[in-house]
């Protein structure tokens, strides 16, 4: 993973730690080391089936929908990736400010997240500072928020990863408006 400019998926049961790692991983890449398709493929392995769907086909459809949303609305568009690649852009991300987990968000009504949290679902929002560096004097930064839904427990581990079903995995990245 690191040879391609990516961050490895953590093995943890801590929703906040996993959510932060996912937010950073989704914003850390090097256009000179991998293609956008490869990057998306790696991020796809961070996702798990959603056990709220009873049928396996519904779980697969929901996962495919979340991965399509990741492709179309979350990760830098293909034309932007290609432009960045021409300038040998590498992007590194880090947390920039407060991390919100579950009831830290302003919108949930008291008690509205209790069932989801009991079932292992968590909402994590991380403020990100992304630094872009590249050919010549290309060096700039962007600030934006990344929100993810994480499931801890009842997950489907990646074969050979050392993960267990108790560990956290991604259900989805939420599209955010970049600042």
N, C-alpha and C positions, 0 to 999 in steps of 0.2 A: 504494500500500500504506500508506504512512505517513499519508495523509489518513484512512484507515479505522482507524488506531490499531494497525496491524500492522507487523511487521518484514519487510524484504525478504529473500528467499532469497539467501544468498551464492553467489558463483561461486568455488569453490575445490576443490583436490584434497587439502586437509588434512582428514582425518577428524575430528580433535579440534575444529578450528575450526568445521566444519560441524555436528557433533553438538551443540556448545554453542549455536550459533545456532539450531538446531532446537528445543532444549529451551527456550530463552528465548522463541522465537516462539510455541511452543505454550502459553505461559503469559502472553502479552502481548496484551491486547485492550481495546477500549472499547465497552461495550454501547450507548453513545449514537450511535456512528458506523456500526455494522454489526450485522447479525443473526448469530446463532450459525451458521445455515446458510451465510452468506457467509464467516464465519471458517473453518468446516470446508472449504469449497470452496477457499479460499486454501491451507490446509495440505495439501489433497489434491495440489496442484500441486508440492509439495516431494517427493512420493513418486515412485518409479520402478518399473518392472517388474523382477521378480526373475529374472535369467537362469539360476538353478539349475533352473527349470522348462523342459523342452524345448518343450512345446507352447504356442503363443500363448494358447490358451484357458485353459490352466493358469496362465500368468502373469497373465492378466486376473482369474481367479478368486482367486488369491492376493492381488493388489492390492486387489480388492473386499473381501476378508476383513480385510485390515489397515486399510482405511478404515472399515469397520464397527466394528472394535475401537476405533479412534480416536474414533468417534462415541459408542459405548456405554460405553466404559470409561476413556477418557483425558481428553477435554475435559469441562469442567464440564457437568453434565446440563442439559437444556433448561429444566426447572423452576427450577433455580438461576440460569441465565442470565436468565430472565424476571424473577426476583426482584431480581437485580442491576440489570437494566435499569430497573426501577421506581425504584431508588435512584441511577440514573445512575452506575453503577460503571465505573471504568476500572482495569485491572490492568496493572502494569508488573513485569517480572521481571528479575532479574540473578543472576549466579553468586554463590553463597554458600558458599565453601569449595572443597575439592578436586574436581577433575574426574578421573574414572577412565576409562581407555581400555584395552580389551582385557585384557592380563595384569595391569593394576592391580587388577582385581576379585579378590576372594578365592577364589571358587569354581572357576575354571578349573584343570584339571590341567596341569602343564607339557607343552607341545607340543600340547594339545588344540585350540588356536585357530589353529595355524600354517597349515593348509590354508585356513581361512576368510580369514585375514588376507592370505595370498598371492593369493587370489581377489578381494580388495578389500573384504571385509566387516569391519566394525569395530563393537564395542559401546562406546558412550560413555554414562557416567552423570554427571549434573551435579546438584549440590545447588543448589536455587533458593530465592531469597527473593522472594516475590511481595508487592507492595504494592497494596492495594485502597484507592481513594479514590472518594468520591462525594458526593452531596447532603448538605448540613448538615455534620456533623462526622464523617462516615464516613471512617475512616482506620485500617486494621489491616494486619497482615502475617501471612504463612504461610510456613513452611519445609517443603520437600519435595524429594524426588529425582525426576529425570526420566531415564529410560534410553531410548536410541534405538539402532537398528541402522542403520548407514550403509553404503552401497555407494559406493566410489570407483573409477570405471572401469566400462565396460560399462553405463552408465546411459542413460536416454532423456531428453534435454534437453527443456525446455519450448520450444516454437517461439517464436522471436523474443527469447529470454531472454539470448542470448550464451553460454549453457552449451554445453559439448561433452560427448561421451560419456565423456571422461576425468574430468570433474568429479564431485563427490560429490552424492548424492541420498539421500533416506530410503527405507529398506525398511519400517521400522515404528517407531512409538512403543510402548514396553512399558507396560502398566498398572502403576502403582506405588501403594502404600498411602500416602496423604497423611498427614503427621504432624500 
